[in-house]
Amino acid sequence: MTTRCRQVVLAARPKGKPELTDFRLEDTAVPTPVGGQLLLEVQYLSLDPYMRGRMNDGKSYATPLQIGDVMTGEAVAQVLISNHSQYVKGEVVTAHTGWRTHALSDGTGLRKLDPAAAPVTTGLGVLGMPGFTAYAGLRAIGKPQPGETVVVAAASGPVGSLVGQLARLAGARAVGIAGGAKKCAFVKDELRFDAVVDHRAADFPARLAAICRQGIDVYFENVGGAIWEAVLPLLNDFARVPVAGLIAQYNGVPPGDGTDRLPATMRQILSKRLTIRGFIYYDFAAELYADFLREVGAGLAASRIRYREDIVDGLENAPGAFIGMLEGRNFGKLIVRVTG
Ligand SMILES: NC(=O)c1ccc[n+]([C@@H]2O[C@H](COP(=O)([O-])OP(=O)(O)OC[C@H]3O[C@@H](n4cnc5c(N)ncnc54)[C@H](OP(=O)(O)O)[C@@H]3O)[C@@H](O)[C@H]2O)c1
């Protein structure tokens, strides 16, 4: 067993887009578990948009990182040493290890994975936190009905791809928004959405309107910014908008995008009696997590549900891959292979 642990820490707070110098790769000793603890070896690290928010200093729903802290993150990890009665060496779990090769755990928040049931990486994507976000937001807030139109952006990613597929399974029409021809083809042909629109096209708002002639009944918000502006006039009376994320705004509002969307948004909320509700996936965990694992797990096993992963090799490449995700360079659930 190696005696060295590598980890990525926050070196500086980004101003706007993160840069490689905002991260630092460090080498430390592998920690030793005491009674009741486990030593975990990370196989796969999940990179997720929310991590950008943790790099800022400021109040949010989660505590910000301090300079020098290990970057936050969930991983698939193997138990190397167990001094814990409920785990044995060799078991594979999901754990909040952060961006590192080895971590200690007292068992809190671990979830055992069955490698025979599904590839373990799905525990970070379609059968993990992003998948549950899609499931919970649609189930609890969006509530698509047969024949309705459901629109979602970042449609080739882990949240968006499942939103559209679940909407179709509920009998609704799924319209995806994605960046570029390759992602659009994947959303239409592989994920089997009813329609897809490229948000990079100059006439994107007109194309979206043409594809949503009956209006939009559920808009699952992943992006915000210019996409919200194009969606807003198309919302039908009583439309539901589960607000999961605003990735277009995570690096700050770019120059030239200084539009104040608030007055138009408020006017539409009132005149169309919209329901707009923000949520964090864990709000619905007690109520819906078991249903999610059962339904989406069965959907995967029967190939009713499809997913795509974008796997990058090496912990040292995590910062570059993360920066790329915030610019749309990932194609599918972004995962770093650490030792897997
Ligand atoms: N509320 C919650 O509990 C919760 C949980 C998980 C995720 N989320 C949120 O859900 C959203 C999707 O997350 P995910 O994990 O599925 O990641 P993801 O789809 O892999 O997110 C990255 C994608 O977002 C799109 N994107 C980035 N910047 C954009 C921009 N300026 N305009 C339009 N699209 C842009 C890009 O796709 P294109 O190239 O196709 O544009 C990019 O590939 C994020 O906002 C995330 O924060 C929320």
PDBQT file of the ligand as one rigid body, heavy atoms in Angstrom, charges set to zero:
ROOT
HETATM    1  N1  LIG A 401     -30.204  21.964  -6.550  1.00  0.00    +0.000 N 
HETATM    2  C1  LIG A 401     -29.503  20.858  -6.450  1.00  0.00    +0.000 C 
HETATM    3  O1  LIG A 401     -29.628  20.092  -5.481  1.00  0.00    +0.000 OA
HETATM    4  C2  LIG A 401     -28.557  20.494  -7.560  1.00  0.00    +0.000 A 
HETATM    5  C3  LIG A 401     -27.892  19.261  -7.558  1.00  0.00    +0.000 A 
HETATM    6  C4  LIG A 401     -27.069  18.928  -8.658  1.00  0.00    +0.000 A 
HETATM    7  C5  LIG A 401     -26.899  19.836  -9.696  1.00  0.00    +0.000 A 
HETATM    8  N2  LIG A 401     -27.525  21.030  -9.635  1.00  0.00    +0.000 N 
HETATM    9  C6  LIG A 401     -27.381  22.012 -10.727  1.00  0.00    +0.000 C 
HETATM   10  O2  LIG A 401     -27.876  21.435 -11.924  1.00  0.00    +0.000 OA
HETATM   11  C7  LIG A 401     -27.201  22.002 -13.042  1.00  0.00    +0.000 C 
HETATM   12  C8  LIG A 401     -26.664  20.879 -13.930  1.00  0.00    +0.000 C 
HETATM   13  O3  LIG A 401     -25.711  20.141 -13.188  1.00  0.00    +0.000 OA
HETATM   14  P1  LIG A 401     -25.059  18.794 -13.714  1.00  0.00    +0.000 P 
HETATM   15  O4  LIG A 401     -24.437  18.154 -12.559  1.00  0.00    +0.000 OA
HETATM   16  O5  LIG A 401     -26.050  18.059 -14.549  1.00  0.00    +0.000 OA
HETATM   17  O6  LIG A 401     -23.842  19.290 -14.607  1.00  0.00    +0.000 OA
HETATM   18  P2  LIG A 401     -23.570  19.408 -16.161  1.00  0.00    +0.000 P 
HETATM   19  O7  LIG A 401     -24.787  19.314 -16.993  1.00  0.00    +0.000 OA
HETATM   20  O8  LIG A 401     -22.440  18.537 -16.517  1.00  0.00    +0.000 OA
HETATM   21  O9  LIG A 401     -23.124  20.948 -16.153  1.00  0.00    +0.000 OA
HETATM   22  C9  LIG A 401     -22.243  21.467 -17.039  1.00  0.00    +0.000 C 
HETATM   23  C10 LIG A 401     -22.971  21.865 -18.329  1.00  0.00    +0.000 C 
HETATM   24  O10 LIG A 401     -23.700  23.073 -18.129  1.00  0.00    +0.000 OA
HETATM   25  C11 LIG A 401     -23.804  23.747 -19.365  1.00  0.00    +0.000 C 
HETATM   26  N3  LIG A 401     -23.415  25.153 -19.227  1.00  0.00    +0.000 N 
HETATM   27  C12 LIG A 401     -22.356  25.638 -18.591  1.00  0.00    +0.000 A 
HETATM   28  N4  LIG A 401     -22.318  26.979 -18.695  1.00  0.00    +0.000 NA
HETATM   29  C13 LIG A 401     -23.394  27.322 -19.431  1.00  0.00    +0.000 A 
HETATM   30  C14 LIG A 401     -23.911  28.555 -19.896  1.00  0.00    +0.000 A 
HETATM   31  N5  LIG A 401     -23.303  29.709 -19.608  1.00  0.00    +0.000 N 
HETATM   32  N6  LIG A 401     -25.045  28.546 -20.612  1.00  0.00    +0.000 NA
HETATM   33  C15 LIG A 401     -25.651  27.388 -20.913  1.00  0.00    +0.000 A 
HETATM   34  N7  LIG A 401     -25.213  26.175 -20.500  1.00  0.00    +0.000 NA
HETATM   35  C16 LIG A 401     -24.084  26.162 -19.777  1.00  0.00    +0.000 A 
HETATM   36  C17 LIG A 401     -22.844  23.052 -20.332  1.00  0.00    +0.000 C 
HETATM   37  O11 LIG A 401     -23.607  22.238 -21.202  1.00  0.00    +0.000 OA
HETATM   38  P3  LIG A 401     -23.901  22.750 -22.702  1.00  0.00    +0.000 P 
HETATM   39  O12 LIG A 401     -22.586  22.735 -23.411  1.00  0.00    +0.000 OA
HETATM   40  O13 LIG A 401     -24.887  21.781 -23.220  1.00  0.00    +0.000 OA
HETATM   41  O14 LIG A 401     -24.453  24.127 -22.568  1.00  0.00    +0.000 OA
HETATM   42  C18 LIG A 401     -22.015  22.181 -19.420  1.00  0.00    +0.000 C 
HETATM   43  O15 LIG A 401     -21.528  21.033 -20.085  1.00  0.00    +0.000 OA
HETATM   44  C19 LIG A 401     -26.131  22.914 -12.462  1.00  0.00    +0.000 C 
HETATM   45  O16 LIG A 401     -26.619  24.232 -12.447  1.00  0.00    +0.000 OA
HETATM   46  C20 LIG A 401     -25.961  22.417 -11.046  1.00  0.00    +0.000 C 
HETATM   47  O17 LIG A 401     -25.479  23.411 -10.181  1.00  0.00    +0.000 OA
HETATM   48  C21 LIG A 401     -28.343  21.353  -8.591  1.00  0.00    +0.000 A 
ENDROOT
TORSDOF 0
